[in-house]
Each structure stands twice: as structure tokens, then as C-alpha cells.
Amino acid sequence: MTVKRIVSNVAAKDVTAARAFYEDLLGLEVLMDLGWIVTFGSDQSAPVQISVASEGGSGTEVPDISIEVDDVDEVYARAKATGLDIPYDLTDEPWNVRRFYVRDPFGKLINILAHAD
């Protein structure tokens, strides 16, 4: 048996609020929209992973979702410009990750990160 994919589900009363965050901020495409559920994604392939943590690192809260991007500085600038809640500022972590935390429209804590070169 092989796990082929892991999908994160976020509960929302109004799924249309997700577009500004997941589509506009992060550049994900709408893969499916049934009105009651909207699935965002990209054509990127990645290893299947799930993390279990007692903290988020550097003493932070454990994020609900971690999203790796190719340009964390660009996403951070757009998040700041749109006035999103950023509870953990852009930081270079000792484990070679540059990241920040932002809240999505549904209150989920999202860890936006890029691995250092």
C-alpha cells in the first residue's frame, strides 16, 4: 500500500473568501469548484509528507499548513501590502528555512517558507 496524496481540508462558511488568499496571494489555480468546496493546486509534484510537532520551531505555535514557495520575500511583501495578519514575521531560521506565518481568511495559521540555497 502506498499513500499517493495528502489533501488539507479547511472548514469555511463561505468558500469564496479563499480565492483572495490561495489564488491571488499564493498563485494557486482553481482545480475544482463545486460551490461548497473549492480545491486549489498547481502542476508541481512533491513528496507526500505529514508533520507532527509539539511546537512550530523557534517557540512558535504549530501551524495548520506549511506551504513552500520559490520566493518567500515576494509572498511576504504581498501579504503585508494586503494587510493580512502576520503573527510571525519573516525570519531566517537556524535550520536553513526562511519563513513567516500568516492567517488565512478562516483563521488557519499558514507557514509560508522557502529553503535556503
Secondary structure, DSSP 8 states (H G I E B T S, - for coil): ------------S-GGGHIIIIIIIT--EEEEE-SS-EEEE-S----------SS-STT----SEEEE-S-HHHHHHHHHHTT---SEEEEEETTTEEEEEEE-TTS-EEEEEEE--
